[in-house]
């Protein structure tokens, strides 16, 4: 076979195996990302014999995958859900990271007997929660909206500052002190973060304006254009020396909540791209890992570091941040336990390897052991911990999925709404939806049958509704359907479900 044909064949084969492994992982309660990592290890030097030891290439590909994963997280994040928790999440992504780095660096130096430079890198590398792990695991756990919002927003926001801090710590380990000392480093990180957030907001709203007012020849181009716009925002941020990771996440959040045409299709496309990025990323990291090189010392250090982070450093950082927001103790405990580490710490561990920092290989092995052991421990136990803390409700109502397609010639939109399991829309009559004037339920799809409903038609779980609404009434229709899905037919009356 020609090299390109062989690459396509092997890439498709690995992707299919990884996708089936993800299904197996969901049945066993294991995070799929670990199965992808094990697949890469099985293909590597100690398995099928594929040799991959290029730290520079791994660093570049890892950051590219992280851009796509962050974009997917932004597209699938609902602003109305995370808005009440953005302050707490922002503090966790800044002050919380600082607390974690200081505690982990002290532990690494005084307990694990690591040099100060390596101990500081250990703290910086393990500080961020992983967006891929959090997005993949938490969305299968029914949680209070504030807890979910804090965890998702934190995982999306904390990658940007830690990338800057790991780069600075790597230079420090090589003997290059930051200009201006600690305060200079703080000013640099704060400035790049602020610049990235502002750029993400500006280009996000510009993207919404452009994509809403341009008629593309195919509906499939809207998801592609949205993802390309978000990735271009990352590139613009890097070119202007601001945080590209902050820019791409914020831009994707704005685009994903910007009432774009075919928004549901855009989110589905982003999820698919995110899965491909995760599969490629973890298989690559598995290839880069060398199980035969991992010593008992690295294994012991990884387990000890994980225990300290999970039961001391993470709870301390959560308490230091969330106490100001009067978050109940059981929610603080869950947020602490759900601070999953996955791809991001391993990716960040390639930064000192690429910079040729002494002992970087040992750091990579410690982080690899830590991620495998503690993601295997924390991920599958999240539903159980949520139930024990009184937070996870398996009967909680799910929000409806709303898809929109523009009807340009009549200034109207067609909304496709599916009623999920547990939604309070089940049993509600069509007239009880109280939709705005001229917004009508034109078709109801139930199983294999479809019909035009009457006012006294009762909705059922699994039904799909097609609602035609004037463009100006679309936000109100979405608010009504979401509110009734959460609070039932009385939503909006006497404060119910509003």
Secondary structure, 3 states (H helix, E strand, C coil): CCHHHHHHHHHHHHHHHHHHHHHHHHHHCCCHHHHHHHHHHHHCCCCCCCCCCCHHHHHHHHHHHHHHHHHHHHHCCCHHHHHHHHHHHHHHHHHHHHHHHHHHHHHHHHCCCCCHHHHHHHHHHCCCCCHHHHHHHHCCCCCCHHHHHHHHHHHHHHHHHHHHHHHHHHHHHCCCCCCCHHHHHHHHHHHHHHHHHHHHHHHHHHHHHHHHCCCCCCCHHHHHHHHHHHHHHHHHHHHCCCCHHHHHHHHHHHHHCCCCCCHHHHHHHHHHHHHHHHHHHHHHHHHHCCHHHCCHHHHHHHHHHHHHHHHHHHHHHHHHHHHHHCCCHHHHHHHHHCCCCCHHHHHHHHHHHHCCCCCHHHHHHHHHHHHHHHHHHHHHHHHHHHHHCCCCCCCCCCCCEEEEEEEHHHCEEEEEEECCCCCCCCCCEHHHHCCCCCCEEEEEEECCEEECCCCCCECCCCCEEEEEEEHHHHHHHHHHHHHHHHHCCCCCCCCCCC
